[in-house]
């Protein structure tokens, strides 16, 4: 994909501007293929899901047929009298807009103006970091809900112990958090913010401060009860992920998911739910796959977290059978998984760092699409063709990375969410 850059005349001392060099570096090192290579390397679901990068429209309707015409009878007159049309709904999906920004100071531009290698390293460091942030937010969102909750836990003097140890992957030093008392989040604990100053990934704790750069302390009125944590600005604006499409509880009579009450057929419109907490993981997956096959699904892909994956691997022992996935478009992107026998097809189980604990998603890949406007994510150049811009508030240039995406499923009933004992 060719990128055309606009004309830009920076107001700098003659001979010291590196705007032209920066444009060339970004174009050469961060084309679409390189961005995908960086983003897909560690996120299995994001890498595997079918993608279409030319979607458009203010909203996107996703039609689902959940019932065939039922004008049928052994008596023709009765069939004619009782004739009906197909039962169908349309999920009206809104775009998830998500951004990650990288800033490079003019001091770095000047200090490295005679050393292209050093300058490239500076650009790479900031760009790779921003892409990593964009990657984590998108890949994590594909498993979670649009509410924006990335984890919950109890607070003690500013140290939050996460209820789900796996959710620690969603937290980073420098994040600014808001806290709610409920989930889905409706009641804000307080207008005060929590500034993440430390993350203990062994203990699955997140330490927050009352102010940016401050010491570990409890933000005003956060208290010691369970807190549901959302990155500032994300509340109810994240992508509809697997937790939304395949809820662990059947939708009730008041359900409204993108304009659809899924209680009309809670399996075909909201997927299969299987409680395997009293079974071995292998048994739970086989039973859930049998139910999915009964509903005409073909769940050849299974996604879980690394602990559940490891427990499955150990339980299988000498019976374990490995399988390799190779990305069809990007050489070097591949993952190793475990192959299990399902009801109608083999199931390929992979570990994804973003999947919650005690959870396996059985996926029929043919029913899912990650639709987006351009690549997801990509370097934003749409408005003026510039890869980087002057930061009006700082002596720096800014690179903007974003995505406009929708995760769509045209047959939720061909998929299952499994609760496991580990």
N, C-alpha and C positions, 0 to 999 in steps of 0.2 A: 504494500500500500504506500503510495507516494504521498508525502506531506509537503505542501507548498507554504513557505514562510512569508509573512508579510514584511513590509519595509519598516524599520524602526531605527531612529536616530537618537541614541542616548546622549544626555547632556553630561559628558565626562571630559576630563583633560585629554587632549588629542593623544592617541597611541596607547592608552591604557585600558580601553574598554575591551572586554572579552565576550561581548554579546554574540558576535559572529561565530567565534570559536565554540561557545556554549551551544548554540543552535546545531552546529555540525556534530558535536559530540553526542548530543541527545538523539539526533536523528540516526547516527551510526550505531550507537550502543543500545538504544531503547526503542527499536522498532517493535511492531506487534508481536513477532515471534519471540523476541528476547523477553518482553514483558510477560508473555504467557509462560515461558520457561521458568522465570523467577516465581511466578504466582502459583503454578500448578505443582511444583516440585514436592510439597509436603501435604497437600490437601487432596485426598483421594476423591471425595464426592464432587468437589469443585472441578477436578480434572476429568472425571468420568461422565458427568451429566452432559447430555446432548445440548449443544449450544446453537443458537441462531442469533446472529449479530446485526440483523437488518430490520428488526421490529420497529414499529412507529405507532403514532396515535396518542391521544391524551390519556386514554385508558385502553386496556386490552381485554376483550371478552374471551373467556375460556369455556367453551361448551362441553358439557358432559351428559351423555345419554345414560340414564340409569334404569330405563324400562322400555321394553319393546311393545309394539301394538298388541293389545289383548282382545281384539275382536275375533275370538276363536271359539268354536264349539263343534261338536259332532253333528249338530243340526245347522244347516246353512242359514235358515231364517233367524235363528238365535244369534249366530255369529254376525249376521248383517245388522241385527238390532243393537248388538253390544259393541260394535266396532269402535275402537279408540285409537288415538295416535300414540307415538312414542312419548315416554316421559323424559323430559330433558330440562336442564337448567343451564344458566350461564353465570359463571363467576366473573364479576367485573373487577379486573385487577388494576391497581394503581402502581405506578412506577416507584421503585425504591431508588432514591437519589443518595449517593454516598460519596464522601470526599476525603482525601488525605493530601496534605500540603507539605512541600519541602521548601525551605528557605536557605539560600546561599548568600552570605554577606558579601558586600563589595570588597571588604578587606581580603577575603579569600580570592576574589577575582584579581585584585592587584598583586597580592603576594605571590601568586602563581602564574603571572602573566608571561613569564619567560620559561616556564617549565610545564609543558603540556601534560607530562605524566602525573605530576602532582595535582594539576587542575582536574584531570580526569578522575583521580582517586577521590577528590573532594566531591565532585558531582556524583560519582558512583555511590559514595557513602550516603549522601542525602537521598538520592533517588531510590537506592535499594531499601533504605529505611522507610521511606514513604510508601513504596510498593508493598513492603512487608506489612505495614499497617493496613493498607487497603485490602491486601490478601486476607489477613486475619479477620477483619471485620466482615468481609463478604463470605468467607468460608465458614466462619462461626455462625453468621446469620442464616446460612442454608440449613442449619440444624435446629435453629431456635425459632422463636415467634416474632411477629412484627411489633410486639410491645417494647422490645429493646432490652428486656431483662437479660443480663448476661450471667447472673449468679445471685445467690442469696446466702445469708449467714448471720451469725450473732456477733455483736460488737462488744469488745472489752477494752476500754481506754484507747480506742482508735485502731485496735487490731481486730479485723473481721475474720472469723473462722468460717470458711465456706462450707455449706451443707453438702455440696457435691464437689468432691476433690477434683474431678475432671474439669470443672468450670474455671479453675485457675488459669487455664490456657487463654481465657478471654480477657485477662487483666494485664495491664502494663503500667510501669512507673510513668507518671506524667498525665495519666488519665484524670479527668474531672468527673466525679460521680454525683448523681442524685439518688436519694433513697426513698423507697415507698414501703408502706406497711402491709401491702396486699399484692396478690398476683392473680389475674392481670392487674397491673398497677393503676390505681385510681386515687389513692390517698398519699399525698406527699408528706413525708415525715416532717420536713421543715424546708424552708427555702435555702437553708445553708447547704454548702457543697462539701464534698469530701475529695481532697486532692491526694491521689495515690503517690506515696513516697517510698514504698517498699512492697515487694511481692516475694513471699517465701513459698517457692514452688514445691518444696519437700513437705511442708506442713499444710499447704493449701490455705495460707492466710494472706490477707491484703491489709496493709497498714495505710491509714489515711491521716491527713492533717487538716486543720481548720482553714489554713491559708496556703497559698502557693509558696513552696519553699520552706514551710514551717515544720515543726517537729510533730511526731506522732501524737495525735490527740483526737478525742471524739468531737465531731462537728456538732454544733448546737442542736439539742433536742433529738439527736439520733438514738439515744438510749441504748438498752441492752437486749431488746427484743429482736425478732427476726427482721432483717432488712432485705428488700429486693432492690438490687442495684442496677442502675441504668446510666450509661455514659451521657453526659449533658448534651441535650439537643437530639437524642435518639428516641425519646418516648413516643411510642406508637407510630414510628416512621421507618422501621426496619423492614427488610424483605420478609415475605411470608415463607418461612422455612418448613422443614419436615414436621416440627412440633405443631404448626398450624394445620397443615394438610392432613396429618395422621395423628390426631390427638389420642392420648391414652385413655380418655374418658369419652364415652359415646355422647355426641351432641344432643342437647335437650330441646324441648319444644320452643324455646326462645332463642335458639341458635341463629346467628347471622354472620356468615363468613363470606365476605365480599359479595353481599347481597343475596346469599342463598341460605335457607334453613335446611341444614343437612339431616335433620331428624326424619325427613321423608323416607330416607333409606340410609341409615347411618353407616352401613358397610360400603355401599357403592359410592357414596358421596364423601365419606370421611375415613375410609380404609378399615382394615381389620385390626383388632386389638387382641393380643394374646398375653395372658399372665402366665409366664413361665418361671415365676420366682420359686416354685417348689419342685422344679425339674432341673435336670442337667441342661446346660446350654444347648448341647446338640439335640436333645429331645425336644426342647422348646422350639428350636428352629424348624425341626422336621414337622412338628404339629402345626405350627403357624404356616409353614409352606404348604401343607396339605389343605388348610382352609383357603389359602390364597389361590391354589390351583383349582379348588372347587368353584371359585368365583371367576375362573377363566384367566387368572393372572399367571405370569411367568416370572417369579421373583428370583432371577438368576444372580442378583447382586445383593449382598448383605453388608451393612455398615455398622460398626460398633466402635467402642473406645479401645485403647491399648490394653487395659486391664482385663476387660471381658475377652478380648482376642487372645491374650496370653493364657487366661484360664481355659479357654476352649482348646488351645494348642496343647496344654499340659494334660487335659482330660483325655484327649484323643490318643496321646502317647504314641505308640508304634503305628497306630492306624492313621496318623495325620498324613494328609495328601496336600502338597503345596501347589499353587497355581500362580503364574506370572501374568500381570497385566501390562501391556505396552500401549502407550498413547498412539493413536493412529496418525496424528498430524505432527507430533513434536518428538523427534528422536531424543532419547535419553530420559524421557519421563515414563517411569514404570514402577510398579509396586508388586510385592509378593503377598499373596493371601493364602487362605486355607480353602480347600474344596470339600464341600459336604454334599451328600445325596439328598435331594428334595423329592417331593411327590411326583412331579412331572419333569423336572430338570435339575441339573446340578446347581448348587448354590456356592458362589464364590464370596467368601467372607474376608473383608479388609478392615484394618484399623485406621480410624481417622481421629486425629487429636481433638477435633471439635465435638465429637459425639458425647452426650452426657453419660454418666455412670448407669450401670444396670439397664442398658438400653441397646437393642439391635433393631435396625430398620431393614426390613426385607423389601427390596426395590425391584419393580419391573421397569427396566431402563426405558422401554419403548413408550412409557406413559409420561415421561418427564422431559421438560425443555427449560433451559435457562435462556430466556429471551432477553435481548438487550439492544440498546441503540449504540452501535459500534462495539468494539471489544469491551470486555468486562473483567477488570478495569482497564482504563487507557489514559494516556496523557492528554489532557484537555487542550485542544487547539482549535475548536470549532468556531469561536467568535472572531478570531483575527489571524489564525494560522501560526501564532507565536507559541513556541514550546515553553517559554518562560516570560515572566512579566516583571516590571518594576513593582516592588512592594511599596505602596504609597506611605506606609507608616514607619518604614525602616530603611536604612542604608543597605539594601539587599535586593536580590531578585527572588521571585517565587515561582515554583513549579507546581502545577495543580494536577492531581490525579483524581479521577472520578469514575463512577459507573452509574448507569441508568438501566436497571434490571428488574425482571419479574421471573420468579420460579413458578412454572405452570405445570399442572398435572391434569391430563384429560381422562384419567381412569383411576381415581383414588382407591377404588375397591380392588385393584390388582396389586396392592401394596399392603404391608402390615407393619405395625409397631409391636415389638416384643419386649416385655419386661422380664429381666433375667435376675438370677439370684446373686450374681457377681457383677 
